[in-house]
Amino acid sequence: MQNRPYTLLENTSLALAILMFGIMAGFFWTYTFNVNLATAQLDGASYARVQSLFNVNVRHAMFFSFFFGSAVVAVLALILNYRHYRNPSFWLLASAAILYIVGIILFTKFVNLPLNYYTESWNPEFLPSDWEATRQSWNKANAWRVLISFLAFALSLLALVGRSMRAS
């Protein structure tokens, strides 16, 4: 296998993918280990109000640019680095991208969003009988997103480490 040097564009695209995966891993980690711990102490009516406010207020351009942009940047980095497809670092980044797309974007669409919409439909004064189970389901689903986003971040970091080991 011939050692072809990486270009500035190739390296920058990987660095940006790592940064964005890291920001999203931090977002999910902070929510799970701070916000969820606080909302677990709320009574049902307060939880319904607060969770609905979080759900509504997270829908903004900055969040969406990182939530979806992480996948876009990772795929773009793969395209820009395609000439290195024989290098394991390429496949580590590809694994991170696939894991993020399936484990974060699709998982959120099919698991977290339906729970969000259900929570937002509640009248805080007349909660459904399953409100506590719903809160637990949402918290467990978000904990999975912590794990998956961390793995995507770690795989992308390993791609960088793999490059540096190859260069030495």
C-alpha angles and dihedrals in degrees: 000000000000117000106231115183119243118246124231090252092052092049094044092051091053091046091051092049090051091048093050094046088050093051092051092046088052092048094053092041092052092048094048099043098037115018096037091049090053096045090049087068095055126100116244098265093048092046091051092052096044097043091049090050091050091049094050096042097049090064100092138116097262093054093044092048090058098034094053097019092064090065093042093050092046092051090046089051089052091051092048091047097043094115086068094054091126091061117092090228089066090056093046089057091044089053091049091051094049092045091051095046094048100030099040112021100035094035089052091049095050102033115019100035095054088050090048092051091047092050091048090054093060124109102221090217093053108035122184115253091248097056094114093047089049091052090051092047092051092047091050091048091051090049088057088053089054090055095044095045090048090051091050089050092047093048091050090049089051088053088058093046089049090055093050092049090050092050094054 
